[in-house]
Amino acid sequence: MQTVAEKKREYHPSRTIAHLTQLTFTEEDDIQPVPSPSGAFLAFTSSRTGNRDIFMMDLKGKKIVVSQKTFVEAMDSDPA
């Protein structure tokens, strides 16, 4: 059984945050990220077009490519 001190070290923020990478750089909300099973794609909801739509990010190449997947006036969400 782990002690309280061991549990705190296990979830220490400096160990977790060091591996995070920002993938979007827009002023609008980019929310609800869902990775594909292979990890090669990331679906997410964004209001970057003035309306919430579903977008897909290709993470395979050297350059990240984002493409819009829904184009309706209603707000889209929950890409999973």
PDB file with one MODEL, atoms N, CA, C and O in Angstrom:
MODEL        1
ATOM      1  N   MET A   1       0.843  -1.182   0.000  1.00  0.00           N
ATOM      2  CA  MET A   1       0.000   0.000   0.000  1.00  0.00           C
ATOM      3  C   MET A   1       0.888   1.245   0.000  1.00  0.00           C
ATOM      4  O   MET A   1       1.892   1.303   0.711  1.00  0.00           O
ATOM      5  N   GLN A   2       0.508   2.241  -0.805  1.00  0.00           N
ATOM      6  CA  GLN A   2       1.279   3.481  -0.886  1.00  0.00           C
ATOM      7  C   GLN A   2       0.952   4.398   0.282  1.00  0.00           C
ATOM      8  O   GLN A   2      -0.179   4.442   0.767  1.00  0.00           O
ATOM      9  N   THR A   3       1.964   5.121   0.717  1.00  0.00           N
ATOM     10  CA  THR A   3       1.733   6.135   1.746  1.00  0.00           C
ATOM     11  C   THR A   3       1.169   7.382   1.072  1.00  0.00           C
ATOM     12  O   THR A   3       1.188   7.491  -0.154  1.00  0.00           O
ATOM     13  N   VAL A   4       0.672   8.311   1.861  1.00  0.00           N
ATOM     14  CA  VAL A   4       0.147   9.572   1.319  1.00  0.00           C
ATOM     15  C   VAL A   4       1.244  10.321   0.575  1.00  0.00           C
ATOM     16  O   VAL A   4       0.986  10.883  -0.489  1.00  0.00           O
ATOM     17  N   ALA A   5       2.446  10.340   1.102  1.00  0.00           N
ATOM     18  CA  ALA A   5       3.564  11.031   0.448  1.00  0.00           C
ATOM     19  C   ALA A   5       3.873  10.414  -0.910  1.00  0.00           C
ATOM     20  O   ALA A   5       4.153  11.135  -1.867  1.00  0.00           O
ATOM     21  N   GLU A   6       3.824   9.082  -1.003  1.00  0.00           N
ATOM     22  CA  GLU A   6       4.071   8.417  -2.281  1.00  0.00           C
ATOM     23  C   GLU A   6       2.989   8.748  -3.297  1.00  0.00           C
ATOM     24  O   GLU A   6       3.292   8.948  -4.474  1.00  0.00           O
ATOM     25  N   LYS A   7       1.744   8.809  -2.869  1.00  0.00           N
ATOM     26  CA  LYS A   7       0.650   9.165  -3.774  1.00  0.00           C
ATOM     27  C   LYS A   7       0.808  10.590  -4.278  1.00  0.00           C
ATOM     28  O   LYS A   7       0.555  10.854  -5.453  1.00  0.00           O
ATOM     29  N   LYS A   8       1.217  11.511  -3.418  1.00  0.00           N
ATOM     30  CA  LYS A   8       1.418  12.901  -3.843  1.00  0.00           C
ATOM     31  C   LYS A   8       2.528  12.991  -4.879  1.00  0.00           C
ATOM     32  O   LYS A   8       2.393  13.729  -5.854  1.00  0.00           O
ATOM     33  N   ARG A   9       3.612  12.264  -4.694  1.00  0.00           N
ATOM     34  CA  ARG A   9       4.709  12.276  -5.667  1.00  0.00           C
ATOM     35  C   ARG A   9       4.264  11.688  -7.006  1.00  0.00           C
ATOM     36  O   ARG A   9       4.707  12.143  -8.060  1.00  0.00           O
ATOM     37  N   GLU A  10       3.416  10.708  -6.968  1.00  0.00           N
ATOM     38  CA  GLU A  10       2.946  10.058  -8.190  1.00  0.00           C
ATOM     39  C   GLU A  10       2.205  11.039  -9.107  1.00  0.00           C
ATOM     40  O   GLU A  10       2.281  10.906 -10.328  1.00  0.00           O
ATOM     41  N   TYR A  11       1.505  12.002  -8.553  1.00  0.00           N
ATOM     42  CA  TYR A  11       0.714  12.950  -9.337  1.00  0.00           C
ATOM     43  C   TYR A  11       1.275  14.368  -9.273  1.00  0.00           C
ATOM     44  O   TYR A  11       0.534  15.337  -9.432  1.00  0.00           O
ATOM     45  N   HIS A  12       2.542  14.487  -9.047  1.00  0.00           N
ATOM     46  CA  HIS A  12       3.169  15.801  -8.933  1.00  0.00           C
ATOM     47  C   HIS A  12       3.026  16.555 -10.244  1.00  0.00           C
ATOM     48  O   HIS A  12       3.390  16.028 -11.295  1.00  0.00           O
ATOM     49  N   PRO A  13       2.501  17.784 -10.207  1.00  0.00           N
ATOM     50  CA  PRO A  13       2.243  18.539 -11.450  1.00  0.00           C
ATOM     51  C   PRO A  13       3.451  18.698 -12.353  1.00  0.00           C
ATOM     52  O   PRO A  13       3.299  18.637 -13.573  1.00  0.00           O
ATOM     53  N   SER A  14       4.629  18.895 -11.816  1.00  0.00           N
ATOM     54  CA  SER A  14       5.793  19.128 -12.677  1.00  0.00           C
ATOM     55  C   SER A  14       6.091  17.908 -13.545  1.00  0.00           C
ATOM     56  O   SER A  14       6.617  18.052 -14.649  1.00  0.00           O
ATOM     57  N   ARG A  15       5.770  16.734 -13.071  1.00  0.00           N
ATOM     58  CA  ARG A  15       5.980  15.532 -13.882  1.00  0.00           C
ATOM     59  C   ARG A  15       4.907  15.393 -14.951  1.00  0.00           C
ATOM     60  O   ARG A  15       5.182  14.874 -16.032  1.00  0.00           O
ATOM     61  N   THR A  16       3.713  15.839 -14.676  1.00  0.00           N
ATOM     62  CA  THR A  16       2.600  15.728 -15.623  1.00  0.00           C
ATOM     63  C   THR A  16       2.668  16.827 -16.679  1.00  0.00           C
ATOM     64  O   THR A  16       2.552  16.534 -17.869  1.00  0.00           O
ATOM     65  N   ILE A  17       2.845  18.044 -16.288  1.00  0.00           N
ATOM     66  CA  ILE A  17       2.798  19.196 -17.184  1.00  0.00           C
ATOM     67  C   ILE A  17       3.952  19.182 -18.185  1.00  0.00           C
ATOM     68  O   ILE A  17       3.807  19.713 -19.286  1.00  0.00           O
ATOM     69  N   ALA A  18       5.059  18.606 -17.843  1.00  0.00           N
ATOM     70  CA  ALA A  18       6.222  18.604 -18.727  1.00  0.00           C
ATOM     71  C   ALA A  18       5.938  17.926 -20.061  1.00  0.00           C
ATOM     72  O   ALA A  18       6.646  18.174 -21.037  1.00  0.00           O
ATOM     73  N   HIS A  19       4.922  17.082 -20.124  1.00  0.00           N
ATOM     74  CA  HIS A  19       4.640  16.346 -21.351  1.00  0.00           C
ATOM     75  C   HIS A  19       3.454  16.903 -22.135  1.00  0.00           C
ATOM     76  O   HIS A  19       3.034  16.291 -23.117  1.00  0.00           O
ATOM     77  N   LEU A  20       2.911  18.032 -21.733  1.00  0.00           N
ATOM     78  CA  LEU A  20       1.784  18.623 -22.442  1.00  0.00           C
ATOM     79  C   LEU A  20       2.281  19.507 -23.579  1.00  0.00           C
ATOM     80  O   LEU A  20       3.287  20.204 -23.441  1.00  0.00           O
ATOM     81  N   THR A  21       1.573  19.474 -24.700  1.00  0.00           N
ATOM     82  CA  THR A  21       1.907  20.308 -25.848  1.00  0.00           C
ATOM     83  C   THR A  21       0.649  21.002 -26.332  1.00  0.00           C
ATOM     84  O   THR A  21      -0.372  20.353 -26.556  1.00  0.00           O
ATOM     85  N   GLN A  22       0.713  22.315 -26.495  1.00  0.00           N
ATOM     86  CA  GLN A  22      -0.437  23.058 -27.014  1.00  0.00           C
ATOM     87  C   GLN A  22      -0.571  22.764 -28.501  1.00  0.00           C
ATOM     88  O   GLN A  22       0.401  22.850 -29.251  1.00  0.00           O
ATOM     89  N   LEU A  23      -1.785  22.415 -28.920  1.00  0.00           N
ATOM     90  CA  LEU A  23      -2.025  22.049 -30.316  1.00  0.00           C
ATOM     91  C   LEU A  23      -2.828  23.090 -31.088  1.00  0.00           C
ATOM     92  O   LEU A  23      -2.746  23.138 -32.315  1.00  0.00           O
ATOM     93  N   THR A  24      -3.598  23.917 -30.400  1.00  0.00           N
ATOM     94  CA  THR A  24      -4.394  24.942 -31.083  1.00  0.00           C
ATOM     95  C   THR A  24      -3.982  26.314 -30.582  1.00  0.00           C
ATOM     96  O   THR A  24      -3.580  26.475 -29.430  1.00  0.00           O
ATOM     97  N   PHE A  25      -4.087  27.299 -31.462  1.00  0.00           N
ATOM     98  CA  PHE A  25      -3.639  28.644 -31.138  1.00  0.00           C
ATOM     99  C   PHE A  25      -4.644  29.678 -31.634  1.00  0.00           C
ATOM    100  O   PHE A  25      -4.255  30.676 -32.241  1.00  0.00           O
ATOM    101  N   THR A  26      -5.937  29.449 -31.380  1.00  0.00           N
ATOM    102  CA  THR A  26      -6.963  30.387 -31.812  1.00  0.00           C
ATOM    103  C   THR A  26      -7.504  31.147 -30.609  1.00  0.00           C
ATOM    104  O   THR A  26      -7.346  30.705 -29.471  1.00  0.00           O
ATOM    105  N   GLU A  27      -8.132  32.270 -30.851  1.00  0.00           N
ATOM    106  CA  GLU A  27      -8.771  33.056 -29.795  1.00  0.00           C
ATOM    107  C   GLU A  27     -10.062  32.387 -29.329  1.00  0.00           C
ATOM    108  O   GLU A  27     -10.498  32.599 -28.197  1.00  0.00           O
ATOM    109  N   GLU A  28     -10.664  31.593 -30.183  1.00  0.00           N
ATOM    110  CA  GLU A  28     -11.946  30.966 -29.897  1.00  0.00           C
ATOM    111  C   GLU A  28     -11.766  29.703 -29.065  1.00  0.00           C
ATOM    112  O   GLU A  28     -10.647  29.232 -28.863  1.00  0.00           O
ATOM    113  N   ASP A  29     -12.883  29.160 -28.585  1.00  0.00           N
ATOM    114  CA  ASP A  29     -12.853  27.935 -27.800  1.00  0.00           C
ATOM    115  C   ASP A  29     -12.545  26.726 -28.676  1.00  0.00           C
ATOM    116  O   ASP A  29     -13.166  26.541 -29.722  1.00  0.00           O
ATOM    117  N   ASP A  30     -11.609  25.924 -28.262  1.00  0.00           N
ATOM    118  CA  ASP A  30     -11.342  24.606 -28.835  1.00  0.00           C
ATOM    119  C   ASP A  30     -11.513  23.635 -27.677  1.00  0.00           C
ATOM    120  O   ASP A  30     -10.683  23.596 -26.769  1.00  0.00           O
ATOM    121  N   ILE A  31     -12.595  22.847 -27.704  1.00  0.00           N
ATOM    122  CA  ILE A  31     -12.966  22.036 -26.545  1.00  0.00           C
ATOM    123  C   ILE A  31     -13.305  20.603 -26.940  1.00  0.00           C
ATOM    124  O   ILE A  31     -13.367  20.285 -28.128  1.00  0.00           O
ATOM    125  N   GLN A  32     -13.519  19.759 -25.978  1.00  0.00           N
ATOM    126  CA  GLN A  32     -13.970  18.373 -26.135  1.00  0.00           C
ATOM    127  C   GLN A  32     -13.044  17.547 -27.030  1.00  0.00           C
ATOM    128  O   GLN A  32     -13.530  16.894 -27.954  1.00  0.00           O
ATOM    129  N   PRO A  33     -11.732  17.552 -26.793  1.00  0.00           N
ATOM    130  CA  PRO A  33     -10.828  16.763 -27.636  1.00  0.00           C
ATOM    131  C   PRO A  33     -11.033  15.262 -27.432  1.00  0.00           C
ATOM    132  O   PRO A  33     -11.219  14.795 -26.308  1.00  0.00           O
ATOM    133  N   VAL A  34     -10.997  14.522 -28.532  1.00  0.00           N
ATOM    134  CA  VAL A  34     -11.134  13.058 -28.499  1.00  0.00           C
ATOM    135  C   VAL A  34     -10.095  12.460 -29.447  1.00  0.00           C
ATOM    136  O   VAL A  34     -10.182  12.672 -30.656  1.00  0.00           O
ATOM    137  N   PRO A  35      -9.117  11.720 -28.929  1.00  0.00           N
ATOM    138  CA  PRO A  35      -8.121  11.108 -29.819  1.00  0.00           C
ATOM    139  C   PRO A  35      -8.682   9.887 -30.528  1.00  0.00           C
ATOM    140  O   PRO A  35      -9.556   9.198 -30.004  1.00  0.00           O
ATOM    141  N   SER A  36      -8.171   9.624 -31.724  1.00  0.00           N
ATOM    142  CA  SER A  36      -8.534   8.390 -32.428  1.00  0.00           C
ATOM    143  C   SER A  36      -7.841   7.224 -31.723  1.00  0.00           C
ATOM    144  O   SER A  36      -6.874   7.438 -30.992  1.00  0.00           O
ATOM    145  N   PRO A  37      -8.318   6.001 -31.929  1.00  0.00           N
ATOM    146  CA  PRO A  37      -7.678   4.849 -31.281  1.00  0.00           C
ATOM    147  C   PRO A  37      -6.181   4.729 -31.587  1.00  0.00           C
ATOM    148  O   PRO A  37      -5.409   4.280 -30.740  1.00  0.00           O
ATOM    149  N   SER A  38      -5.775   5.125 -32.782  1.00  0.00           N
ATOM    150  CA  SER A  38      -4.358   5.030 -33.156  1.00  0.00           C
ATOM    151  C   SER A  38      -3.542   6.202 -32.620  1.00  0.00           C
ATOM    152  O   SER A  38      -2.314   6.132 -32.575  1.00  0.00           O
ATOM    153  N   GLY A  39      -4.216   7.279 -32.212  1.00  0.00           N
ATOM    154  CA  GLY A  39      -3.513   8.473 -31.758  1.00  0.00           C
ATOM    155  C   GLY A  39      -3.065   9.375 -32.888  1.00  0.00           C
ATOM    156  O   GLY A  39      -2.405  10.385 -32.645  1.00  0.00           O
ATOM    157  N   ALA A  40      -3.409   9.032 -34.116  1.00  0.00           N
ATOM    158  CA  ALA A  40      -2.980   9.809 -35.279  1.00  0.00           C
ATOM    159  C   ALA A  40      -3.872  11.018 -35.536  1.00  0.00           C
ATOM    160  O   ALA A  40      -3.455  11.954 -36.219  1.00  0.00           O
ATOM    161  N   PHE A  41      -5.095  11.015 -35.001  1.00  0.00           N
ATOM    162  CA  PHE A  41      -6.046  12.103 -35.232  1.00  0.00           C
ATOM    163  C   PHE A  41      -6.649  12.550 -33.915  1.00  0.00           C
ATOM    164  O   PHE A  41      -6.700  11.795 -32.944  1.00  0.00           O
ATOM    165  N   LEU A  42      -7.106  13.796 -33.902  1.00  0.00           N
ATOM    166  CA  LEU A  42      -7.782  14.345 -32.737  1.00  0.00           C
ATOM    167  C   LEU A  42      -9.019  15.086 -33.231  1.00  0.00           C
ATOM    168  O   LEU A  42      -8.905  16.047 -33.992  1.00  0.00           O
ATOM    169  N   ALA A  43     -10.200  14.645 -32.803  1.00  0.00           N
ATOM    170  CA  ALA A  43     -11.439  15.352 -33.130  1.00  0.00           C
ATOM    171  C   ALA A  43     -11.730  16.311 -31.973  1.00  0.00           C
ATOM    172  O   ALA A  43     -11.458  15.993 -30.816  1.00  0.00           O
ATOM    173  N   PHE A  44     -12.283  17.482 -32.290  1.00  0.00           N
ATOM    174  CA  PHE A  44     -12.619  18.442 -31.245  1.00  0.00           C
ATOM    175  C   PHE A  44     -13.687  19.399 -31.740  1.00  0.00           C
ATOM    176  O   PHE A  44     -13.926  19.513 -32.942  1.00  0.00           O
ATOM    177  N   THR A  45     -14.324  20.080 -30.810  1.00  0.00           N
ATOM    178  CA  THR A  45     -15.328  21.089 -31.104  1.00  0.00           C
ATOM    179  C   THR A  45     -14.655  22.450 -31.026  1.00  0.00           C
ATOM    180  O   THR A  45     -13.863  22.702 -30.118  1.00  0.00           O
ATOM    181  N   SER A  46     -14.966  23.332 -31.978  1.00  0.00           N
ATOM    182  CA  SER A  46     -14.372  24.661 -31.981  1.00  0.00           C
ATOM    183  C   SER A  46     -15.387  25.694 -32.451  1.00  0.00           C
ATOM    184  O   SER A  46     -16.262  25.402 -33.266  1.00  0.00           O
ATOM    185  N   SER A  47     -15.252  26.912 -31.919  1.00  0.00           N
ATOM    186  CA  SER A  47     -16.096  28.024 -32.369  1.00  0.00           C
ATOM    187  C   SER A  47     -15.297  28.972 -33.265  1.00  0.00           C
ATOM    188  O   SER A  47     -15.649  30.145 -33.393  1.00  0.00           O
ATOM    189  N   ARG A  48     -14.245  28.482 -33.874  1.00  0.00           N
ATOM    190  CA  ARG A  48     -13.366  29.324 -34.704  1.00  0.00           C
ATOM    191  C   ARG A  48     -14.049  29.864 -35.954  1.00  0.00           C
ATOM    192  O   ARG A  48     -13.542  30.807 -36.561  1.00  0.00           O
ATOM    193  N   THR A  49     -15.193  29.293 -36.360  1.00  0.00           N
ATOM    194  CA  THR A  49     -15.926  29.788 -37.521  1.00  0.00           C
ATOM    195  C   THR A  49     -17.091  30.690 -37.116  1.00  0.00           C
ATOM    196  O   THR A  49     -17.876  31.109 -37.967  1.00  0.00           O
ATOM    197  N   GLY A  50     -17.208  30.989 -35.823  1.00  0.00           N
ATOM    198  CA  GLY A  50     -18.321  31.795 -35.331  1.00  0.00           C
ATOM    199  C   GLY A  50     -19.485  30.935 -34.866  1.00  0.00           C
ATOM    200  O   GLY A  50     -20.465  31.451 -34.328  1.00  0.00           O
ATOM    201  N   ASN A  51     -19.385  29.651 -35.066  1.00  0.00           N
ATOM    202  CA  ASN A  51     -20.418  28.688 -34.703  1.00  0.00           C
ATOM    203  C   ASN A  51     -19.692  27.414 -34.285  1.00  0.00           C
ATOM    204  O   ASN A  51     -18.659  27.082 -34.867  1.00  0.00           O
ATOM    205  N   ARG A  52     -20.192  26.712 -33.319  1.00  0.00           N
ATOM    206  CA  ARG A  52     -19.512  25.480 -32.891  1.00  0.00           C
ATOM    207  C   ARG A  52     -19.647  24.401 -33.955  1.00  0.00           C
ATOM    208  O   ARG A  52     -20.755  24.017 -34.332  1.00  0.00           O
ATOM    209  N   ASP A  53     -18.512  23.920 -34.432  1.00  0.00           N
ATOM    210  CA  ASP A  53     -18.445  22.851 -35.424  1.00  0.00           C
ATOM    211  C   ASP A  53     -17.421  21.817 -34.977  1.00  0.00           C
ATOM    212  O   ASP A  53     -16.630  22.056 -34.065  1.00  0.00           O
ATOM    213  N   ILE A  54     -17.452  20.665 -35.636  1.00  0.00           N
ATOM    214  CA  ILE A  54     -16.502  19.602 -35.353  1.00  0.00           C
ATOM    215  C   ILE A  54     -15.314  19.724 -36.308  1.00  0.00           C
ATOM    216  O   ILE A  54     -15.492  19.924 -37.509  1.00  0.00           O
ATOM    217  N   PHE A  55     -14.123  19.603 -35.774  1.00  0.00           N
ATOM    218  CA  PHE A  55     -12.892  19.674 -36.552  1.00  0.00           C
ATOM    219  C   PHE A  55     -12.070  18.419 -36.297  1.00  0.00           C
ATOM    220  O   PHE A  55     -12.216  17.767 -35.263  1.00  0.00           O
ATOM    221  N   MET A  56     -11.209  18.088 -37.248  1.00  0.00           N
ATOM    222  CA  MET A  56     -10.318  16.945 -37.117  1.00  0.00           C
ATOM    223  C   MET A  56      -8.892  17.444 -37.322  1.00  0.00           C
ATOM    224  O   MET A  56      -8.608  18.185 -38.263  1.00  0.00           O
ATOM    225  N   MET A  57      -8.016  17.032 -36.440  1.00  0.00           N
ATOM    226  CA  MET A  57      -6.612  17.413 -36.515  1.00  0.00           C
ATOM    227  C   MET A  57      -5.795  16.170 -36.846  1.00  0.00           C
ATOM    228  O   MET A  57      -5.884  15.158 -36.151  1.00  0.00           O
ATOM    229  N   ASP A  58      -5.001  16.250 -37.907  1.00  0.00           N
ATOM    230  CA  ASP A  58      -4.121  15.162 -38.307  1.00  0.00           C
ATOM    231  C   ASP A  58      -2.784  15.357 -37.601  1.00  0.00           C
ATOM    232  O   ASP A  58      -2.099  16.351 -37.842  1.00  0.00           O
ATOM    233  N   LEU A  59      -2.408  14.436 -36.745  1.00  0.00           N
ATOM    234  CA  LEU A  59      -1.194  14.566 -35.952  1.00  0.00           C
ATOM    235  C   LEU A  59      -0.035  13.736 -36.486  1.00  0.00           C
ATOM    236  O   LEU A  59       1.016  13.672 -35.848  1.00  0.00           O
ATOM    237  N   LYS A  60      -0.200  13.096 -37.648  1.00  0.00           N
ATOM    238  CA  LYS A  60       0.807  12.166 -38.163  1.00  0.00           C
ATOM    239  C   LYS A  60       2.032  12.849 -38.753  1.00  0.00           C
ATOM    240  O   LYS A  60       3.157  12.396 -38.538  1.00  0.00           O
ATOM    241  N   GLY A  61       1.831  13.914 -39.481  1.00  0.00           N
ATOM    242  CA  GLY A  61       2.943  14.539 -40.200  1.00  0.00           C
ATOM    243  C   GLY A  61       3.749  15.498 -39.353  1.00  0.00           C
ATOM    244  O   GLY A  61       3.503  15.653 -38.157  1.00  0.00           O
ATOM    245  N   LYS A  62       4.713  16.138 -39.987  1.00  0.00           N
ATOM    246  CA  LYS A  62       5.542  17.122 -39.296  1.00  0.00           C
ATOM    247  C   LYS A  62       4.766  18.408 -39.043  1.00  0.00           C
ATOM    248  O   LYS A  62       5.063  19.147 -38.105  1.00  0.00           O
ATOM    249  N   LYS A  63       3.765  18.671 -39.889  1.00  0.00           N
ATOM    250  CA  LYS A  63       2.933  19.862 -39.745  1.00  0.00           C
ATOM    251  C   LYS A  63       1.518  19.411 -39.383  1.00  0.00           C
ATOM    252  O   LYS A  63       0.951  18.547 -40.052  1.00  0.00           O
ATOM    253  N   ILE A  64       0.956  19.985 -38.339  1.00  0.00           N
ATOM    254  CA  ILE A  64      -0.396  19.624 -37.910  1.00  0.00           C
ATOM    255  C   ILE A  64      -1.405  20.239 -38.880  1.00  0.00           C
ATOM    256  O   ILE A  64      -1.365  21.441 -39.145  1.00  0.00           O
ATOM    257  N   VAL A  65      -2.307  19.412 -39.407  1.00  0.00           N
ATOM    258  CA  VAL A  65      -3.323  19.862 -40.353  1.00  0.00           C
ATOM    259  C   VAL A  65      -4.690  19.752 -39.688  1.00  0.00           C
ATOM    260  O   VAL A  65      -5.045  18.702 -39.152  1.00  0.00           O
ATOM    261  N   VAL A  66      -5.464  20.855 -39.727  1.00  0.00           N
ATOM    262  CA  VAL A  66      -6.809  20.884 -39.151  1.00  0.00           C
ATOM    263  C   VAL A  66      -7.819  21.033 -40.275  1.00  0.00           C
ATOM    264  O   VAL A  66      -7.656  21.882 -41.150  1.00  0.00           O
ATOM    265  N   SER A  67      -8.873  20.203 -40.255  1.00  0.00           N
ATOM    266  CA  SER A  67      -9.925  20.320 -41.259  1.00  0.00           C
ATOM    267  C   SER A  67     -11.288  20.325 -40.580  1.00  0.00           C
ATOM    268  O   SER A  67     -11.530  19.599 -39.615  1.00  0.00           O
ATOM    269  N   GLN A  68     -12.173  21.169 -41.113  1.00  0.00           N
ATOM    270  CA  GLN A  68     -13.536  21.276 -40.592  1.00  0.00           C
ATOM    271  C   GLN A  68     -14.362  20.107 -41.115  1.00  0.00           C
ATOM    272  O   GLN A  68     -14.289  19.781 -42.300  1.00  0.00           O
ATOM    273  N   LYS A  69     -15.149  19.472 -40.246  1.00  0.00           N
ATOM    274  CA  LYS A  69     -15.927  18.297 -40.631  1.00  0.00           C
ATOM    275  C   LYS A  69     -17.431  18.541 -40.660  1.00  0.00           C
ATOM    276  O   LYS A  69     -18.144  17.810 -41.346  1.00  0.00           O
ATOM    277  N   THR A  70     -17.938  19.534 -39.946  1.00  0.00           N
ATOM    278  CA  THR A  70     -19.372  19.849 -40.000  1.00  0.00           C
ATOM    279  C   THR A  70     -19.544  21.287 -40.456  1.00  0.00           C
ATOM    280  O   THR A  70     -18.713  22.149 -40.167  1.00  0.00           O
ATOM    281  N   PHE A  71     -20.652  21.536 -41.185  1.00  0.00           N
ATOM    282  CA  PHE A  71     -20.866  22.854 -41.794  1.00  0.00           C
ATOM    283  C   PHE A  71     -22.314  23.312 -41.660  1.00  0.00           C
ATOM    284  O   PHE A  71     -22.825  23.966 -42.568  1.00  0.00           O
ATOM    285  N   VAL A  72     -22.983  22.995 -40.574  1.00  0.00           N
ATOM    286  CA  VAL A  72     -24.378  23.384 -40.397  1.00  0.00           C
ATOM    287  C   VAL A  72     -24.477  24.590 -39.476  1.00  0.00           C
ATOM    288  O   VAL A  72     -23.552  24.868 -38.713  1.00  0.00           O
ATOM    289  N   GLU A  73     -25.594  25.307 -39.543  1.00  0.00           N
ATOM    290  CA  GLU A  73     -25.766  26.498 -38.716  1.00  0.00           C
ATOM    291  C   GLU A  73     -25.994  26.157 -37.250  1.00  0.00           C
ATOM    292  O   GLU A  73     -25.686  26.962 -36.371  1.00  0.00           O
ATOM    293  N   ALA A  74     -26.530  24.975 -36.980  1.00  0.00           N
ATOM    294  CA  ALA A  74     -26.735  24.567 -35.595  1.00  0.00           C
ATOM    295  C   ALA A  74     -25.377  24.297 -34.935  1.00  0.00           C
ATOM    296  O   ALA A  74     -24.395  23.982 -35.607  1.00  0.00           O
ATOM    297  N   MET A  75     -25.348  24.428 -33.622  1.00  0.00           N
ATOM    298  CA  MET A  75     -24.107  24.170 -32.900  1.00  0.00           C
ATOM    299  C   MET A  75     -23.870  22.659 -32.828  1.00  0.00           C
ATOM    300  O   MET A  75     -24.749  21.900 -32.421  1.00  0.00           O
ATOM    301  N   ASP A  76     -22.674  22.239 -33.226  1.00  0.00           N
ATOM    302  CA  ASP A  76     -22.285  20.839 -33.159  1.00  0.00           C
ATOM    303  C   ASP A  76     -21.375  20.653 -31.946  1.00  0.00           C
ATOM    304  O   ASP A  76     -20.610  21.548 -31.588  1.00  0.00           O
ATOM    305  N   SER A  77     -21.467  19.488 -31.322  1.00  0.00           N
ATOM    306  CA  SER A  77     -20.590  19.198 -30.191  1.00  0.00           C
ATOM    307  C   SER A  77     -20.474  17.699 -30.007  1.00  0.00           C
ATOM    308  O   SER A  77     -21.093  16.923 -30.734  1.00  0.00           O
ATOM    309  N   ASP A  78     -19.677  17.299 -29.031  1.00  0.00           N
ATOM    310  CA  ASP A  78     -19.463  15.891 -28.687  1.00  0.00           C
ATOM    311  C   ASP A  78     -18.956  15.088 -29.877  1.00  0.00           C
ATOM    312  O   ASP A  78     -19.681  14.244 -30.404  1.00  0.00           O
ATOM    313  N   PRO A  79     -17.713  15.336 -30.311  1.00  0.00           N
ATOM    314  CA  PRO A  79     -17.192  14.637 -31.480  1.00  0.00           C
ATOM    315  C   PRO A  79     -16.979  13.140 -31.297  1.00  0.00           C
ATOM    316  O   PRO A  79     -16.719  12.436 -32.273  1.00  0.00           O
ATOM    317  N   ALA A  80     -17.082  12.641 -30.077  1.00  0.00           N
ATOM    318  CA  ALA A  80     -16.825  11.206 -29.858  1.00  0.00           C
ATOM    319  C   ALA A  80     -17.934  10.382 -30.384  1.00  0.00           C
ATOM    320  O   ALA A  80     -17.891   9.155 -30.289  1.00  0.00           O
TER     321      ALA A  80
ENDMDL
END
